[in-house]
Amino acid sequence: MAVRHKNKTLTTLLALLLGGFGVHRFYLKGGTDRLGLLHLCSLPVTGILWGAVHPHPFYVILPMLLSYIVGFVEGLVIGLTPDDAWDALHNKGSGKTSRSNWLLALLLVLTVGVGAIALIGMIARVFDLLYTGGSYG
């Protein structure tokens, strides 16, 4: 039975756009991937926080934000994996080889930028809320 070829550029794009929900993990390993399900669990945790305790809105979205930051890091790891290692890990029986192009490089630059902005913004807001009680916004 032939294995479906997994595209590294598509996986990086999924990690950039939908990494907080674990879609890139489900694309690679199927619907029973434990880490993908852990990503997906951040959504009900966000809902439970909102419905149960009514904390500051930033604390409500914090589980989802952390899941997205982990997704950005996973996207970088996936995108920076050499093509030979990618094929050996994910495309053993597909009969095709991967060939990265400029689109993957562009996605990696976007992932670094968006991930850095999200991480720095999250750290700044957490410190603002913890040390000043949210005095600055």
CNS distance restraints for C-alpha pairs under 8 A (distance, minus, plus):
assign (resid   2 and name CA) (resid  93 and name CA) 5.91 0.50 0.50
assign (resid   2 and name CA) (resid  94 and name CA) 5.73 0.50 0.50
assign (resid   2 and name CA) (resid  95 and name CA) 7.96 0.50 0.50
assign (resid   3 and name CA) (resid  91 and name CA) 7.04 0.50 0.50
assign (resid   3 and name CA) (resid  92 and name CA) 7.52 0.50 0.50
assign (resid   3 and name CA) (resid  93 and name CA) 5.25 0.50 0.50
assign (resid   3 and name CA) (resid  94 and name CA) 4.70 0.50 0.50
assign (resid   4 and name CA) (resid  91 and name CA) 7.45 0.50 0.50
assign (resid   4 and name CA) (resid  94 and name CA) 5.70 0.50 0.50
assign (resid   5 and name CA) (resid  90 and name CA) 7.80 0.50 0.50
assign (resid   5 and name CA) (resid  91 and name CA) 5.65 0.50 0.50
assign (resid   5 and name CA) (resid  94 and name CA) 5.27 0.50 0.50
assign (resid   5 and name CA) (resid  95 and name CA) 7.96 0.50 0.50
assign (resid   5 and name CA) (resid  96 and name CA) 6.86 0.50 0.50
assign (resid   6 and name CA) (resid  11 and name CA) 7.78 0.50 0.50
assign (resid   6 and name CA) (resid  28 and name CA) 6.88 0.50 0.50
assign (resid   6 and name CA) (resid  90 and name CA) 6.51 0.50 0.50
assign (resid   6 and name CA) (resid  91 and name CA) 6.33 0.50 0.50
assign (resid   7 and name CA) (resid  11 and name CA) 6.25 0.50 0.50
assign (resid   7 and name CA) (resid  98 and name CA) 7.15 0.50 0.50
assign (resid   8 and name CA) (resid  12 and name CA) 6.20 0.50 0.50
assign (resid   8 and name CA) (resid  78 and name CA) 7.00 0.50 0.50
assign (resid   8 and name CA) (resid  79 and name CA) 6.54 0.50 0.50
assign (resid   8 and name CA) (resid  86 and name CA) 7.57 0.50 0.50
assign (resid   8 and name CA) (resid  98 and name CA) 7.48 0.50 0.50
assign (resid   8 and name CA) (resid 100 and name CA) 7.62 0.50 0.50
assign (resid   9 and name CA) (resid  13 and name CA) 6.22 0.50 0.50
assign (resid   9 and name CA) (resid  79 and name CA) 6.95 0.50 0.50
assign (resid   9 and name CA) (resid 100 and name CA) 7.19 0.50 0.50
assign (resid   9 and name CA) (resid 103 and name CA) 7.37 0.50 0.50
assign (resid   9 and name CA) (resid 104 and name CA) 5.36 0.50 0.50
assign (resid   9 and name CA) (resid 107 and name CA) 7.98 0.50 0.50
assign (resid  10 and name CA) (resid  14 and name CA) 6.13 0.50 0.50
assign (resid  11 and name CA) (resid  15 and name CA) 6.18 0.50 0.50
assign (resid  11 and name CA) (resid  24 and name CA) 5.45 0.50 0.50
assign (resid  11 and name CA) (resid  27 and name CA) 7.26 0.50 0.50
assign (resid  11 and name CA) (resid  28 and name CA) 7.60 0.50 0.50
assign (resid  11 and name CA) (resid  75 and name CA) 7.48 0.50 0.50
assign (resid  11 and name CA) (resid  78 and name CA) 7.44 0.50 0.50
assign (resid  12 and name CA) (resid  16 and name CA) 6.20 0.50 0.50
assign (resid  12 and name CA) (resid  24 and name CA) 7.47 0.50 0.50
assign (resid  12 and name CA) (resid  75 and name CA) 4.90 0.50 0.50
assign (resid  12 and name CA) (resid  76 and name CA) 7.33 0.50 0.50
assign (resid  12 and name CA) (resid  78 and name CA) 6.31 0.50 0.50
assign (resid  12 and name CA) (resid  79 and name CA) 5.73 0.50 0.50
assign (resid  12 and name CA) (resid 104 and name CA) 7.55 0.50 0.50
assign (resid  12 and name CA) (resid 107 and name CA) 7.10 0.50 0.50
assign (resid  12 and name CA) (resid 108 and name CA) 7.76 0.50 0.50
assign (resid  13 and name CA) (resid  17 and name CA) 6.16 0.50 0.50
assign (resid  13 and name CA) (resid  75 and name CA) 7.65 0.50 0.50
assign (resid  13 and name CA) (resid 107 and name CA) 6.68 0.50 0.50
assign (resid  14 and name CA) (resid  18 and name CA) 5.31 0.50 0.50
assign (resid  14 and name CA) (resid  19 and name CA) 6.22 0.50 0.50
assign (resid  14 and name CA) (resid  23 and name CA) 6.37 0.50 0.50
assign (resid  14 and name CA) (resid  24 and name CA) 5.11 0.50 0.50
assign (resid  15 and name CA) (resid  19 and name CA) 3.99 0.50 0.50
assign (resid  15 and name CA) (resid  20 and name CA) 7.73 0.50 0.50
assign (resid  15 and name CA) (resid  22 and name CA) 7.47 0.50 0.50
assign (resid  15 and name CA) (resid  23 and name CA) 7.09 0.50 0.50
assign (resid  15 and name CA) (resid  24 and name CA) 5.24 0.50 0.50
assign (resid  15 and name CA) (resid  71 and name CA) 5.50 0.50 0.50
assign (resid  15 and name CA) (resid  72 and name CA) 6.20 0.50 0.50
assign (resid  15 and name CA) (resid  74 and name CA) 6.92 0.50 0.50
assign (resid  15 and name CA) (resid  75 and name CA) 4.93 0.50 0.50
assign (resid  16 and name CA) (resid  71 and name CA) 6.93 0.50 0.50
assign (resid  16 and name CA) (resid  72 and name CA) 5.79 0.50 0.50
assign (resid  16 and name CA) (resid  75 and name CA) 6.29 0.50 0.50
assign (resid  16 and name CA) (resid 107 and name CA) 7.81 0.50 0.50
assign (resid  16 and name CA) (resid 111 and name CA) 5.97 0.50 0.50
assign (resid  18 and name CA) (resid  22 and name CA) 6.67 0.50 0.50
assign (resid  18 and name CA) (resid  23 and name CA) 5.85 0.50 0.50
assign (resid  18 and name CA) (resid  24 and name CA) 7.26 0.50 0.50
assign (resid  18 and name CA) (resid  68 and name CA) 7.81 0.50 0.50
assign (resid  18 and name CA) (resid  71 and name CA) 7.89 0.50 0.50
assign (resid  19 and name CA) (resid  23 and name CA) 6.05 0.50 0.50
assign (resid  19 and name CA) (resid  24 and name CA) 6.26 0.50 0.50
assign (resid  19 and name CA) (resid  39 and name CA) 7.85 0.50 0.50
assign (resid  19 and name CA) (resid  67 and name CA) 7.36 0.50 0.50
assign (resid  19 and name CA) (resid  68 and name CA) 5.57 0.50 0.50
assign (resid  19 and name CA) (resid  70 and name CA) 7.68 0.50 0.50
assign (resid  19 and name CA) (resid  71 and name CA) 4.23 0.50 0.50
assign (resid  19 and name CA) (resid  72 and name CA) 6.66 0.50 0.50
assign (resid  19 and name CA) (resid  75 and name CA) 7.76 0.50 0.50
assign (resid  20 and name CA) (resid  39 and name CA) 5.90 0.50 0.50
assign (resid  20 and name CA) (resid  40 and name CA) 7.26 0.50 0.50
assign (resid  20 and name CA) (resid  64 and name CA) 6.39 0.50 0.50
assign (resid  20 and name CA) (resid  65 and name CA) 7.40 0.50 0.50
assign (resid  20 and name CA) (resid  66 and name CA) 7.89 0.50 0.50
assign (resid  20 and name CA) (resid  67 and name CA) 4.67 0.50 0.50
assign (resid  20 and name CA) (resid  68 and name CA) 3.86 0.50 0.50
assign (resid  20 and name CA) (resid  69 and name CA) 7.45 0.50 0.50
assign (resid  20 and name CA) (resid  70 and name CA) 7.50 0.50 0.50
assign (resid  20 and name CA) (resid  71 and name CA) 5.66 0.50 0.50
assign (resid  21 and name CA) (resid  36 and name CA) 7.21 0.50 0.50
assign (resid  21 and name CA) (resid  39 and name CA) 5.17 0.50 0.50
assign (resid  21 and name CA) (resid  40 and name CA) 4.69 0.50 0.50
assign (resid  21 and name CA) (resid  42 and name CA) 7.78 0.50 0.50
assign (resid  21 and name CA) (resid  43 and name CA) 7.74 0.50 0.50
assign (resid  21 and name CA) (resid  67 and name CA) 7.45 0.50 0.50
assign (resid  21 and name CA) (resid  68 and name CA) 7.65 0.50 0.50
assign (resid  22 and name CA) (resid  26 and name CA) 6.45 0.50 0.50
assign (resid  22 and name CA) (resid  35 and name CA) 7.47 0.50 0.50
assign (resid  22 and name CA) (resid  36 and name CA) 4.35 0.50 0.50
assign (resid  22 and name CA) (resid  37 and name CA) 6.89 0.50 0.50
assign (resid  22 and name CA) (resid  38 and name CA) 7.82 0.50 0.50
assign (resid  22 and name CA) (resid  39 and name CA) 5.07 0.50 0.50
assign (resid  22 and name CA) (resid  40 and name CA) 6.03 0.50 0.50
assign (resid  22 and name CA) (resid  71 and name CA) 7.25 0.50 0.50
assign (resid  23 and name CA) (resid  27 and name CA) 6.17 0.50 0.50
assign (resid  23 and name CA) (resid  36 and name CA) 6.96 0.50 0.50
assign (resid  24 and name CA) (resid  28 and name CA) 6.33 0.50 0.50
assign (resid  24 and name CA) (resid  36 and name CA) 7.88 0.50 0.50
assign (resid  25 and name CA) (resid  29 and name CA) 5.93 0.50 0.50
assign (resid  25 and name CA) (resid  30 and name CA) 7.26 0.50 0.50
assign (resid  25 and name CA) (resid  33 and name CA) 6.76 0.50 0.50
assign (resid  25 and name CA) (resid  35 and name CA) 7.32 0.50 0.50
assign (resid  25 and name CA) (resid  36 and name CA) 5.20 0.50 0.50
assign (resid  26 and name CA) (resid  30 and name CA) 4.48 0.50 0.50
assign (resid  26 and name CA) (resid  31 and name CA) 5.11 0.50 0.50
assign (resid  26 and name CA) (resid  32 and name CA) 7.48 0.50 0.50
assign (resid  26 and name CA) (resid  33 and name CA) 6.40 0.50 0.50
assign (resid  26 and name CA) (resid  36 and name CA) 6.16 0.50 0.50
assign (resid  27 and name CA) (resid  31 and name CA) 7.97 0.50 0.50
assign (resid  28 and name CA) (resid  90 and name CA) 7.46 0.50 0.50
assign (resid  29 and name CA) (resid  33 and name CA) 5.94 0.50 0.50
assign (resid  31 and name CA) (resid  36 and name CA) 7.84 0.50 0.50
assign (resid  32 and name CA) (resid  36 and name CA) 7.75 0.50 0.50
assign (resid  32 and name CA) (resid  37 and name CA) 7.24 0.50 0.50
assign (resid  33 and name CA) (resid  37 and name CA) 6.25 0.50 0.50
assign (resid  34 and name CA) (resid  38 and name CA) 6.16 0.50 0.50
assign (resid  35 and name CA) (resid  39 and name CA) 6.29 0.50 0.50
assign (resid  36 and name CA) (resid  40 and name CA) 6.27 0.50 0.50
assign (resid  37 and name CA) (resid  41 and name CA) 6.09 0.50 0.50
assign (resid  38 and name CA) (resid  42 and name CA) 6.93 0.50 0.50
assign (resid  39 and name CA) (resid  67 and name CA) 5.80 0.50 0.50
assign (resid  40 and name CA) (resid  44 and name CA) 7.94 0.50 0.50
assign (resid  41 and name CA) (resid  45 and name CA) 6.40 0.50 0.50
assign (resid  42 and name CA) (resid  46 and name CA) 6.13 0.50 0.50
assign (resid  42 and name CA) (resid  63 and name CA) 5.45 0.50 0.50
assign (resid  42 and name CA) (resid  64 and name CA) 5.41 0.50 0.50
assign (resid  42 and name CA) (resid  67 and name CA) 6.81 0.50 0.50
assign (resid  43 and name CA) (resid  47 and name CA) 6.46 0.50 0.50
assign (resid  43 and name CA) (resid  63 and name CA) 7.68 0.50 0.50
assign (resid  43 and name CA) (resid  64 and name CA) 6.33 0.50 0.50
assign (resid  44 and name CA) (resid  48 and name CA) 6.05 0.50 0.50
assign (resid  45 and name CA) (resid  49 and name CA) 6.15 0.50 0.50
assign (resid  45 and name CA) (resid  63 and name CA) 7.08 0.50 0.50
assign (resid  46 and name CA) (resid  50 and name CA) 6.27 0.50 0.50
assign (resid  46 and name CA) (resid  60 and name CA) 5.51 0.50 0.50
assign (resid  46 and name CA) (resid  61 and name CA) 6.02 0.50 0.50
assign (resid  46 and name CA) (resid  62 and name CA) 7.72 0.50 0.50
assign (resid  46 and name CA) (resid  63 and name CA) 6.30 0.50 0.50
assign (resid  46 and name CA) (resid  64 and name CA) 6.79 0.50 0.50
assign (resid  47 and name CA) (resid  51 and name CA) 6.10 0.50 0.50
assign (resid  47 and name CA) (resid  60 and name CA) 7.75 0.50 0.50
assign (resid  48 and name CA) (resid  52 and name CA) 5.72 0.50 0.50
assign (resid  49 and name CA) (resid  53 and name CA) 5.75 0.50 0.50
assign (resid  49 and name CA) (resid  54 and name CA) 6.74 0.50 0.50
assign (resid  49 and name CA) (resid  55 and name CA) 7.52 0.50 0.50
assign (resid  49 and name CA) (resid  60 and name CA) 5.72 0.50 0.50
assign (resid  50 and name CA) (resid  54 and name CA) 5.26 0.50 0.50
assign (resid  50 and name CA) (resid  55 and name CA) 7.21 0.50 0.50
assign (resid  50 and name CA) (resid  57 and name CA) 7.94 0.50 0.50
assign (resid  50 and name CA) (resid  60 and name CA) 5.83 0.50 0.50
assign (resid  54 and name CA) (resid  60 and name CA) 8.00 0.50 0.50
assign (resid  55 and name CA) (resid  59 and name CA) 6.43 0.50 0.50
assign (resid  55 and name CA) (resid  60 and name CA) 6.79 0.50 0.50
assign (resid  56 and name CA) (resid  60 and name CA) 6.81 0.50 0.50
assign (resid  57 and name CA) (resid  61 and name CA) 6.66 0.50 0.50
assign (resid  58 and name CA) (resid  62 and name CA) 6.13 0.50 0.50
assign (resid  59 and name CA) (resid  63 and name CA) 7.91 0.50 0.50
assign (resid  61 and name CA) (resid  65 and name CA) 6.09 0.50 0.50
assign (resid  62 and name CA) (resid  66 and name CA) 6.05 0.50 0.50
assign (resid  63 and name CA) (resid  67 and name CA) 6.21 0.50 0.50
assign (resid  64 and name CA) (resid  68 and name CA) 6.26 0.50 0.50
assign (resid  65 and name CA) (resid  69 and name CA) 6.28 0.50 0.50
assign (resid  65 and name CA) (resid 118 and name CA) 7.86 0.50 0.50
assign (resid  65 and name CA) (resid 122 and name CA) 7.96 0.50 0.50
assign (resid  66 and name CA) (resid  70 and name CA) 6.28 0.50 0.50
assign (resid  67 and name CA) (resid  71 and name CA) 6.18 0.50 0.50
assign (resid  68 and name CA) (resid  72 and name CA) 6.21 0.50 0.50
assign (resid  69 and name CA) (resid  73 and name CA) 6.44 0.50 0.50
assign (resid  69 and name CA) (resid 115 and name CA) 6.09 0.50 0.50
assign (resid  69 and name CA) (resid 118 and name CA) 7.07 0.50 0.50
assign (resid  69 and name CA) (resid 119 and name CA) 6.80 0.50 0.50
assign (resid  70 and name CA) (resid  74 and name CA) 6.19 0.50 0.50
assign (resid  71 and name CA) (resid  75 and name CA) 6.05 0.50 0.50
assign (resid  72 and name CA) (resid  76 and name CA) 6.35 0.50 0.50
assign (resid  72 and name CA) (resid 111 and name CA) 6.08 0.50 0.50
assign (resid  72 and name CA) (resid 112 and name CA) 7.58 0.50 0.50
assign (resid  72 and name CA) (resid 115 and name CA) 5.77 0.50 0.50
assign (resid  73 and name CA) (resid  77 and name CA) 6.31 0.50 0.50
assign (resid  73 and name CA) (resid 115 and name CA) 7.69 0.50 0.50
assign (resid  74 and name CA) (resid  78 and name CA) 6.06 0.50 0.50
assign (resid  75 and name CA) (resid  79 and name CA) 5.97 0.50 0.50
assign (resid  75 and name CA) (resid 108 and name CA) 7.75 0.50 0.50
assign (resid  75 and name CA) (resid 111 and name CA) 7.26 0.50 0.50
assign (resid  76 and name CA) (resid  80 and name CA) 5.95 0.50 0.50
assign (resid  76 and name CA) (resid 108 and name CA) 6.27 0.50 0.50
assign (resid  76 and name CA) (resid 111 and name CA) 6.98 0.50 0.50
assign (resid  76 and name CA) (resid 112 and name CA) 7.54 0.50 0.50
assign (resid  77 and name CA) (resid  81 and name CA) 6.23 0.50 0.50
assign (resid  79 and name CA) (resid 104 and name CA) 6.83 0.50 0.50
assign (resid  79 and name CA) (resid 108 and name CA) 6.62 0.50 0.50
assign (resid  81 and name CA) (resid  85 and name CA) 6.58 0.50 0.50
assign (resid  81 and name CA) (resid  86 and name CA) 6.16 0.50 0.50
assign (resid  82 and name CA) (resid  86 and name CA) 6.12 0.50 0.50
assign (resid  83 and name CA) (resid  87 and name CA) 6.12 0.50 0.50
assign (resid  83 and name CA) (resid  97 and name CA) 7.81 0.50 0.50
assign (resid  83 and name CA) (resid  98 and name CA) 5.67 0.50 0.50
assign (resid  83 and name CA) (resid  99 and name CA) 6.54 0.50 0.50
assign (resid  83 and name CA) (resid 100 and name CA) 7.09 0.50 0.50
assign (resid  84 and name CA) (resid  88 and name CA) 6.20 0.50 0.50
assign (resid  84 and name CA) (resid  97 and name CA) 7.92 0.50 0.50
assign (resid  84 and name CA) (resid  98 and name CA) 7.59 0.50 0.50
assign (resid  85 and name CA) (resid  89 and name CA) 6.11 0.50 0.50
assign (resid  86 and name CA) (resid  90 and name CA) 5.89 0.50 0.50
assign (resid  86 and name CA) (resid  91 and name CA) 7.19 0.50 0.50
assign (resid  86 and name CA) (resid  98 and name CA) 7.71 0.50 0.50
assign (resid  87 and name CA) (resid  91 and name CA) 4.49 0.50 0.50
assign (resid  87 and name CA) (resid  92 and name CA) 6.16 0.50 0.50
assign (resid  87 and name CA) (resid  97 and name CA) 6.41 0.50 0.50
assign (resid  87 and name CA) (resid  98 and name CA) 6.56 0.50 0.50
assign (resid  88 and name CA) (resid  92 and name CA) 5.43 0.50 0.50
assign (resid  91 and name CA) (resid  95 and name CA) 7.74 0.50 0.50
assign (resid  91 and name CA) (resid  96 and name CA) 7.55 0.50 0.50
assign (resid  91 and name CA) (resid  97 and name CA) 7.77 0.50 0.50
assign (resid 100 and name CA) (resid 104 and name CA) 6.38 0.50 0.50
assign (resid 101 and name CA) (resid 105 and name CA) 7.06 0.50 0.50
assign (resid 102 and name CA) (resid 106 and name CA) 6.30 0.50 0.50
assign (resid 103 and name CA) (resid 107 and name CA) 6.20 0.50 0.50
assign (resid 104 and name CA) (resid 108 and name CA) 6.16 0.50 0.50
assign (resid 105 and name CA) (resid 109 and name CA) 6.33 0.50 0.50
assign (resid 106 and name CA) (resid 110 and name CA) 6.26 0.50 0.50
assign (resid 107 and name CA) (resid 111 and name CA) 5.99 0.50 0.50
assign (resid 108 and name CA) (resid 112 and name CA) 6.19 0.50 0.50
assign (resid 109 and name CA) (resid 113 and name CA) 6.24 0.50 0.50
assign (resid 110 and name CA) (resid 114 and name CA) 5.97 0.50 0.50
assign (resid 111 and name CA) (resid 115 and name CA) 5.71 0.50 0.50
assign (resid 112 and name CA) (resid 116 and name CA) 5.90 0.50 0.50
assign (resid 113 and name CA) (resid 117 and name CA) 6.21 0.50 0.50
assign (resid 114 and name CA) (resid 118 and name CA) 6.11 0.50 0.50
assign (resid 115 and name CA) (resid 119 and name CA) 6.02 0.50 0.50
assign (resid 116 and name CA) (resid 120 and name CA) 5.98 0.50 0.50
assign (resid 117 and name CA) (resid 121 and name CA) 5.87 0.50 0.50
assign (resid 118 and name CA) (resid 122 and name CA) 5.96 0.50 0.50
assign (resid 119 and name CA) (resid 123 and name CA) 6.18 0.50 0.50
assign (resid 120 and name CA) (resid 124 and name CA) 6.09 0.50 0.50
assign (resid 121 and name CA) (resid 125 and name CA) 6.10 0.50 0.50
assign (resid 122 and name CA) (resid 126 and name CA) 6.08 0.50 0.50
assign (resid 123 and name CA) (resid 127 and name CA) 6.23 0.50 0.50
assign (resid 124 and name CA) (resid 128 and name CA) 6.14 0.50 0.50
assign (resid 125 and name CA) (resid 129 and name CA) 6.12 0.50 0.50
assign (resid 126 and name CA) (resid 130 and name CA) 6.00 0.50 0.50
assign (resid 127 and name CA) (resid 131 and name CA) 5.73 0.50 0.50
assign (resid 127 and name CA) (resid 132 and name CA) 7.77 0.50 0.50
assign (resid 128 and name CA) (resid 132 and name CA) 5.47 0.50 0.50
assign (resid 128 and name CA) (resid 133 and name CA) 6.59 0.50 0.50
assign (resid 128 and name CA) (resid 134 and name CA) 5.49 0.50 0.50
assign (resid 128 and name CA) (resid 135 and name CA) 7.29 0.50 0.50
assign (resid 128 and name CA) (resid 136 and name CA) 6.93 0.50 0.50
assign (resid 129 and name CA) (resid 133 and name CA) 4.52 0.50 0.50
assign (resid 129 and name CA) (resid 134 and name CA) 4.37 0.50 0.50
assign (resid 129 and name CA) (resid 135 and name CA) 7.65 0.50 0.50
assign (resid 130 and name CA) (resid 134 and name CA) 7.53 0.50 0.50
assign (resid 132 and name CA) (resid 136 and name CA) 7.75 0.50 0.50
